[in-house]
Amino acid sequence: MNIYSKKQRWKFILATIAAIIVFLSLWYTNILVSQIAEEEKSKAQSWAEAIQRKAELVNYTQELFETISEEERKRAEIWAEANRRVALAPIDEDPAFYTKILWYNTTIPMILTDESGKIITSANLDSELSKDSIFLQEQLEKMEELNGQVKINYYEDQFNYLYYDRSIIFSELRNVMNEQIESFNKDIITNSASAPVLYTNENEEMLAFGNLDSTKIQEEAYFNSVLDEMKATNQPIEVDLGDGKKRFIFYDDSPLLVKLKLYPFIQLGVIALFLMIAYYLFSTARDAEQNQVWVGMAKETAHQLGTPLSSLLAWIEVLKSKNVDDKTIAEISRDLGRLETVTERFSKIGATPKLEQSDVNQVVKNTLVYLKTRLSKKVNFTHTTSNGDIVMASINVPLLEWVLENIIKNAVDAISGEGNVSIHITDQSQFVYIDISDDGKGIPKSARKTVFQPGYTTKQRGWGLGLSLTKRIIENYHSGKVFVKQSEVNEGTTFRIVLNKIVQNGRNIHSYSFL
């Protein structure tokens, strides 16, 4: 028990140290991840603010263009009024001022028609193309659609009509404006923060997107789920481009930020996996080493017992020739036979024992006959079976007798040599169950799994090897199962052994879980 207690204590200490190391590592990593995540978040917010400022600039430019457009319309109206004044000016009035107004218009394309729509003249259009009447008619229709017409009453009820286009300067500025809007859209889609982005109208219909799966985003369900997630993550940016229509930019955390948030959990998983693999490898190496020790000790014990056994068998023949009492010789022969059985048991450790169909009931009976003469007379043994007297299973008889002896001796120790020990056998279709019960001091719940580990014992002079050896014989050599079926402190314990009824080529024909 002392060895086992120290082993458990060291396990607890090492586990505690490992837990502290893992906690400190995760704690420090989490601090670093939080700092990087905050920087990444700040970067995304800076991008959002920059987008907002650029949207305001675009909106201001749009308003400026509207102002320029209105000014150009006024200039066109002034030009039309100057034209009318020139036509109606009295002979004695100097029309130089109005003529200057007409001649100073060098940027606004214009077309003048009579009342019937016949083109009278044009200004600021391509000189070569202006010779083509079809071109002029197309330009007139375009100007009328864009700005309408300006009516010029040049004499009483006689009128001309003036059509005008945006100035060359305005058109160039408009091109710059369109490029700026296009650049604005690109900045949204290919943002420096690498954040997933959705650009929508006021009805939340997608206008553009960035850093999202181009095939999935076209699906309505996926689009709605992404949009809802973005709404929950960040406040959308409202965009006003000066056309009276609202647009919104929805964005999520960047993939790097998401990965950073998940990193501590991934690290914990990797550490846990590493510890499990390391524990498995060390346990496997330890078990292999223990098996080698078991096999070496068993073989050496069998070898050491072999020499004196051979000598003792020879001495029996000598005693027989000396006319020693037959009863004495019989008792000695029986004990020598038992020693031979023990030697055979040890010799089978490390080798694959041969399993044969044998009567489990008979093995139990033989074991009880042997033990009753060597254990306390105050122990009451009972042996019952639920399915007849003959219960066949695939076993190795000497090894199963060894198992039964170990468990029964533990039961006798549990009742302190005075009480009841019962063995009940249940015969089922695939398995045979052997239940060994006592009414002793019981086993605490915390120790029910550790009683089979090497070194566990409650005896002052015990080695803690009996139940460990029992487990190896049943599980490794018989492909069965042995466990504490039931135990209550100060009320008793029941061990259950599960054996296979049939094996073929050293392996079970049936593969079932032992419940």
C-alpha positions in Angstrom: 0.0 0.0 0.0 2.9 2.3 0.8 4.4 1.9 -2.8 0.9 2.5 -4.3 0.3 5.6 -2.1 3.6 7.2 -3.1 2.9 6.4 -6.8 -0.5 8.1 -6.6 1.0 11.0 -4.7 3.6 11.6 -7.4 1.0 11.3 -10.1 -1.0 14.0 -8.4 2.0 16.3 -7.9 3.1 15.9 -11.6 -0.5 16.4 -12.8 -0.8 19.6 -10.7 2.5 20.9 -12.1 1.4 20.1 -15.6 -1.9 21.9 -15.0 -0.1 25.0 -13.7 2.2 25.0 -16.7 -0.7 24.7 -19.1 -2.7 27.4 -17.2 0.2 29.9 -17.3 0.9 29.2 -20.9 -2.7 29.7 -21.9 -3.0 32.8 -19.7 0.0 34.5 -21.2 -1.0 33.4 -24.7 -4.5 34.7 -24.1 -3.0 38.1 -23.1 -0.9 38.2 -26.3 -3.9 37.2 -28.4 -6.1 39.8 -26.8 -3.5 42.5 -27.5 -3.2 41.5 -31.2 -6.9 41.1 -31.5 -7.4 44.7 -30.1 -4.9 46.0 -32.6 -6.7 44.2 -35.4 -10.0 45.5 -34.3 -8.5 49.0 -34.2 -7.2 48.5 -37.7 -10.7 47.6 -38.9 -12.2 50.5 -37.1 -9.7 52.9 -38.7 -10.6 51.4 -42.1 -14.3 52.0 -41.3 -13.6 55.6 -40.3 -11.5 56.2 -43.5 -14.3 54.8 -45.6 -16.8 57.1 -43.9 -14.6 60.1 -44.5 -14.2 59.2 -48.1 -17.9 58.8 -48.4 -18.4 62.3 -47.0 -15.8 63.6 -49.6 -17.7 61.9 -52.4 -20.9 63.3 -51.1 -19.4 66.8 -51.0 -18.0 66.5 -54.5 -21.5 65.4 -55.7 -23.0 68.5 -54.1 -20.3 70.6 -55.8 -21.2 69.1 -59.2 -24.8 69.9 -58.6 -23.9 73.5 -57.8 -21.7 73.7 -61.0 -24.6 72.2 -63.0 -27.0 74.8 -61.7 -24.5 77.6 -62.4 -24.1 76.4 -66.0 -27.8 76.4 -66.5 -27.9 80.0 -65.3 -25.1 80.8 -67.8 -27.1 79.2 -70.6 -30.1 81.3 -69.6 -27.9 84.4 -69.6 -26.5 83.5 -73.0 -30.1 83.0 -74.3 -31.1 86.4 -72.9 -28.1 88.0 -74.4 -29.1 86.5 -77.7 -32.6 87.8 -77.4 -31.4 91.3 -76.4 -29.1 91.4 -79.5 -32.0 90.5 -81.7 -34.3 93.1 -80.2 -31.8 95.9 -79.6 -32.7 99.3 -81.1 -30.6 100.6 -83.9 -29.1 103.3 -81.6 -28.2 100.9 -78.8 -24.7 99.4 -78.7 -25.0 95.6 -78.5 -21.3 95.1 -77.6 -22.0 93.9 -74.1 -24.4 91.2 -75.2 -22.1 90.2 -78.0 -19.3 89.7 -75.5 -21.6 87.4 -73.5 -22.3 85.4 -76.6 -18.6 85.2 -77.7 -17.3 84.4 -74.2 -19.1 81.1 -74.0 -16.4 78.7 -75.2 -17.1 75.7 -72.9 -20.9 75.0 -73.0 -22.1 73.1 -76.1 -25.3 74.7 -77.4 -27.8 74.4 -80.3 -30.3 77.1 -81.3 -33.5 76.2 -83.2 -36.5 78.0 -84.5 -40.1 77.4 -83.5 -40.4 74.4 -85.7 -37.3 72.8 -84.3 -35.1 73.5 -87.3 -31.4 74.0 -86.2 -30.3 77.5 -86.8 -26.8 77.4 -85.3 -24.6 75.5 -82.8 -21.6 76.4 -80.6 -18.8 74.5 -78.9 -19.3 71.3 -80.7 -16.8 69.4 -82.8 -16.3 71.5 -86.0 -16.2 68.6 -88.3 -19.0 66.6 -86.8 -21.2 69.7 -86.6 -21.5 69.6 -90.4 -23.4 66.4 -90.1 -27.1 67.1 -89.6 -27.7 63.6 -88.1 -25.0 64.3 -85.5 -26.6 67.7 -84.6 -30.0 66.1 -84.3 -28.6 63.4 -81.9 -26.9 66.1 -79.8 -30.1 68.1 -79.7 -32.1 65.2 -78.4 -29.5 64.4 -75.9 -29.4 68.1 -74.7 -33.2 68.2 -74.5 -33.3 65.1 -72.4 -30.6 66.3 -70.1 -31.5 70.0 -69.5 -34.7 70.7 -71.4 -35.0 73.8 -73.5 -34.7 77.5 -73.0 -37.3 79.6 -74.8 -36.0 82.9 -76.4 -38.7 85.5 -77.3 -36.7 87.5 -79.8 -39.7 89.5 -81.4 -43.3 89.8 -80.3 -44.7 86.3 -80.8 -41.7 84.8 -82.5 -39.5 82.4 -80.6 -36.3 80.4 -80.7 -35.3 77.5 -78.5 -31.9 77.0 -77.0 -30.6 73.5 -76.0 -27.3 73.1 -74.1 -25.1 70.3 -72.7 -22.8 70.2 -69.7 -19.6 72.1 -70.2 -16.4 70.4 -71.2 -14.9 71.2 -67.8 -18.0 69.7 -66.1 -17.7 66.5 -68.1 -14.1 66.1 -67.2 -14.9 66.7 -63.6 -17.8 64.2 -63.8 -15.3 61.6 -65.2 -13.1 62.3 -62.2 -16.1 61.9 -59.9 -17.0 58.6 -61.5 -13.5 57.4 -61.0 -13.6 58.5 -57.4 -16.8 56.6 -56.8 -15.4 53.5 -58.5 -12.3 53.8 -56.4 -14.5 54.2 -53.3 -16.3 50.9 -54.2 -13.0 49.2 -54.7 -11.8 50.4 -51.3 -14.9 48.9 -49.8 -14.4 45.5 -51.5 -10.6 45.2 -51.3 -10.2 46.8 -47.9 -6.9 47.1 -46.2 -8.2 45.4 -43.0 -9.0 42.2 -45.0 -12.4 42.1 -43.4 -15.4 40.4 -45.0 -17.6 43.2 -46.4 -21.1 43.5 -47.8 -22.2 46.7 -49.6 -26.0 47.0 -49.7 -28.7 49.5 -50.6 -31.3 50.6 -48.1 -33.4 47.5 -48.8 -30.4 45.4 -47.8 -30.0 44.1 -51.4 -26.3 43.3 -52.2 -24.5 45.8 -54.4 -21.0 44.4 -53.9 -19.0 42.2 -51.5 -15.4 41.5 -50.6 -13.4 38.7 -48.9 -16.4 36.3 -49.1 -17.0 33.1 -51.0 -18.2 34.3 -54.4 -20.2 31.1 -55.0 -22.0 30.9 -51.6 -22.8 34.6 -51.2 -25.2 34.4 -54.2 -27.3 32.0 -52.1 -30.0 33.8 -50.2 -29.8 31.7 -47.0 -26.0 32.2 -46.8 -26.2 35.9 -47.6 -28.8 36.4 -44.9 -26.8 34.4 -42.3 -23.6 36.4 -43.1 -25.5 39.7 -43.0 -27.1 38.8 -39.6 -23.7 37.9 -38.2 -22.1 41.1 -39.4 -25.0 43.1 -37.9 -24.3 41.4 -34.5 -20.5 42.0 -34.8 -20.2 45.7 -35.9 -22.3 48.7 -36.4 -22.9 49.2 -40.2 -21.5 52.3 -41.9 -24.1 54.5 -43.6 -22.9 55.9 -47.0 -24.5 59.0 -48.6 -23.2 59.7 -52.1 -25.5 62.7 -52.5 -28.1 61.0 -54.8 -30.7 60.7 -52.0 -30.2 57.0 -51.7 -28.9 55.3 -48.6 -26.3 52.6 -48.8 -24.7 50.6 -46.0 -21.4 48.8 -45.5 -21.6 45.8 -43.2 -18.3 44.2 -42.1 -17.1 41.4 -39.9 -13.9 40.6 -38.1 -11.0 39.7 -40.4 -10.0 36.0 -40.7 -6.8 36.7 -38.8 -8.8 38.1 -35.9 -11.1 35.1 -35.9 -8.1 32.8 -35.9 -6.5 34.7 -33.1 -9.7 34.3 -31.0 -9.6 30.6 -31.6 -5.9 30.2 -31.1 -5.9 29.6 -27.3 -8.5 26.8 -27.7 -6.5 25.3 -30.5 -3.4 25.5 -28.3 -5.2 23.8 -25.4 -6.3 21.1 -27.8 -2.8 20.5 -29.1 -1.4 20.4 -25.6 -4.1 18.0 -24.4 -3.5 15.8 -27.5 0.3 15.9 -26.9 -0.2 14.9 -23.2 -2.5 12.1 -24.1 -0.1 10.7 -26.7 2.8 11.1 -24.3 0.8 9.4 -21.5 -0.2 6.6 -23.9 3.4 6.0 -25.0 4.8 6.1 -21.5 2.0 3.8 -20.3 2.6 1.4 -23.2 6.4 1.4 -22.5 5.7 0.9 -18.7 3.3 -1.9 -19.4 5.7 -3.6 -21.8 8.5 -3.2 -19.2 6.2 -4.6 -16.4 5.2 -7.5 -18.7 8.9 -8.3 -19.2 9.5 -8.2 -15.5 6.4 -10.5 -14.9 7.5 -12.9 -17.5 11.1 -12.9 -16.3 10.2 -13.4 -12.7 7.7 -16.2 -13.6 10.1 -18.1 -15.7 12.9 -17.8 -13.1 10.5 -18.9 -10.4 9.4 -22.0 -12.5 13.1 -22.7 -13.2 14.1 -22.4 -9.5 11.2 -24.7 -8.4 12.0 -27.3 -11.0 15.3 -28.4 -9.5 14.1 -29.1 -5.9 10.9 -30.7 -7.3 12.9 -33.2 -9.2 14.9 -34.0 -6.1 11.8 -34.3 -3.9 10.2 -36.7 -6.3 13.3 -38.8 -6.1 13.2 -38.7 -2.3 9.6 -40.0 -2.3 10.8 -43.1 -4.1 13.5 -43.4 -1.4 10.9 -43.1 1.3 8.7 -45.7 -0.3 11.7 -48.1 -0.3 12.2 -47.4 3.5 8.6 -48.5 4.2 7.4 -45.1 5.3 3.7 -44.8 6.2 1.6 -44.7 3.0 -0.5 -41.8 4.4 2.5 -39.7 4.9 3.8 -40.4 1.5 0.3 -39.6 0.0 0.2 -36.2 1.7 3.8 -35.4 0.6 2.9 -36.5 -2.9 -0.2 -34.3 -2.9 1.8 -31.3 -1.9 4.4 -32.1 -4.5 1.7 -32.3 -7.1 0.5 -28.9 -5.9 4.1 -27.5 -6.3 4.1 -29.0 -9.8 0.9 -27.2 -10.6 2.4 -23.9 -9.3 5.5 -24.4 -11.4 3.3 -25.1 -14.4 1.4 -21.9 -13.8 4.5 -19.8 -13.6 5.9 -21.5 -16.7 2.8 -20.4 -18.7 3.3 -16.7 -18.0 4.6 -15.0 -21.1 3.6 -17.8 -23.4 0.2 -18.2 -25.1 -1.6 -20.8 -23.1 -3.7 -23.4 -24.8 -7.5 -22.9 -24.1 -9.7 -26.0 -24.1 -13.3 -26.7 -23.5 -13.5 -27.6 -19.8 -16.2 -27.8 -17.1 -16.0 -24.6 -15.1 -18.0 -26.1 -12.3 -15.5 -28.9 -11.8 -12.6 -26.4 -11.7 -14.4 -24.4 -9.0 -15.1 -27.6 -7.0 -11.4 -28.7 -7.2 -10.2 -25.3 -6.1 -12.6 -25.3 -3.1 -11.5 -28.8 -2.1 -7.9 -27.7 -2.1 -8.6 -24.4 -0.2 -10.9 -25.7 2.5 -8.2 -27.8 4.1 -5.8 -24.8 4.1 -8.1 -21.9 5.2 -9.9 -21.1 8.4 -12.7 -23.5 9.4 -14.9 -20.5 10.3 -15.3 -19.7 6.6 -18.6 -21.0 5.1 -18.2 -21.7 1.4 -21.1 -22.1 -1.0 -21.0 -23.1 -4.6 -24.1 -22.7 -6.9 -25.0 -22.6 -10.6 -28.0 -21.4 -12.5 -27.9 -23.7 -15.5 -27.1 -27.3 -14.5 -24.0 -29.0 -13.1 -21.9 -28.9 -16.3 -20.9 -25.5 -17.6 -18.4 -25.6 -20.4 -16.1 -22.7 -21.4 -12.8 -22.2 -23.2 -10.2 -22.1 -20.4 -6.8 -23.1 -19.3 -7.5 -25.1 -16.2 -4.3 -24.4 -14.1 -4.4 -20.7 -14.8 -8.2 -20.4 -14.0 -7.5 -22.3 -10.7 -4.8 -19.7 -9.9 -7.3 -16.9 -10.6 -10.0 -18.5 -8.4 -7.5 -19.0 -5.6 -6.4 -15.4 -5.6 -9.9 -14.0 -5.5 -11.1 -16.4 -2.9 -8.1 -15.8 -0.7 -8.8 -12.0 -1.0 -12.4 -12.7 0.0 -11.3 -14.7 3.1 -8.9 -11.8 4.0 -11.8 -9.4 3.6 -13.9 -11.3 6.2 -10.9 -11.7 8.5 -11.1 -15.5 8.3 -14.7 -15.7 9.6 -17.8 -15.3 7.4 -19.4 -16.4 4.1 -17.9 -16.7 0.7 -20.1 -17.8 -2.2 -19.3 -18.7 -5.8 -22.2 -18.6 -8.3 -21.9 -19.6 -12.0 -24.2 -18.4 -14.7 -24.2 -20.1 -18.1 -25.3 -18.0 -21.0 -25.2 -18.4 -24.8 -21.8 -16.7 -25.4 -20.4 -16.2 -21.9 -19.9 -17.8 -18.5 -20.1 -15.6 -15.5 -18.4 -16.5 -12.2 -19.5 -14.3 -9.3 -17.4 -14.6 -6.1 -19.0 -12.8 -3.2 -18.1 -12.2 0.5 -19.7 -10.3 3.4 -16.6 -8.6 4.5 -15.4 -5.0 4.8 -16.0 -4.0 1.1 -14.0 -1.8 -1.2 -14.4 2.0 -1.4 -15.6 3.4 -4.7 -12.4 5.3 -5.2 -10.4 2.0 -5.1 -12.6 -0.3 -7.3 -10.5 0.3 -10.4 -7.1 0.5 -8.7 -7.4 -2.8 -6.8 -6.1 -4.5 -10.0 -3.0 -2.4 -10.3 0.3 -3.8 -9.2 1.3 -2.7 -5.7 -2.2 -2.1 -4.4 -2.8 -3.9 -1.1 -4.4 -3.4 2.3 -2.2 -6.0 4.0 0.9 -5.0 5.9 3.0 -7.7 4.3 1.2 -7.9 1.0 2.8 -7.3 -2.3 -0.3 -6.3 -4.2 0.3 -8.7 -7.1 -2.6 -11.2 -6.7 -5.4 -9.3 -8.4 -3.0 -7.7 -10.9 -2.0 -11.2 -12.0 -5.6 -12.3 -12.0 -6.5 -9.5 -14.4 -3.6 -10.4 -16.7 -4.6 -14.1 -16.8 -8.3 -13.4 -17.6 -7.9 -10.5 -20.0 -4.6 -11.3 -21.8 -4.8 -15.1 -21.9 -8.5 -15.8 -21.9 -9.8 -12.6 -23.6 -12.3 -12.3 -20.8 -13.0 -9.7 -18.2 -12.7 -9.4 -14.5 -14.1 -6.5 -12.4 -15.7 -5.4 -9.2 -19.4 -6.0 -9.9 -20.7 -4.7 -6.6 -19.2 -3.5 -3.3 -20.5 -1.8 -0.2 -18.3 -0.7 2.7 -18.8 -3.1 5.7 -21.4 -5.1 3.7 -19.3 -7.1 1.2 -17.9 -7.4 -2.3 -18.7 -9.3 -5.5 -16.0 -9.9 -8.1 -17.2 -11.0 -11.6 -15.2 -13.1 -14.0 -16.5 -13.2 -17.6 -15.3 -16.2 -19.8 -15.9 -17.0 -23.4 -17.7 -20.2 -24.1 -16.1 -20.8 -27.6 -12.8 -19.8 -29.2 -11.4 -20.6 -32.6 -7.7 -20.4 -33.5 -7.0 -18.6 -30.2 -9.5 -15.9 -30.8 -13.1 -15.4 -29.8 -15.7 -16.4 -32.3 -18.1 -13.8 -30.8 -17.0 -10.3 -30.0 -19.3 -8.7 -27.4 -19.0 -6.0 -24.8 -18.9 -7.1 -21.2 -21.6 -5.3 -19.3 
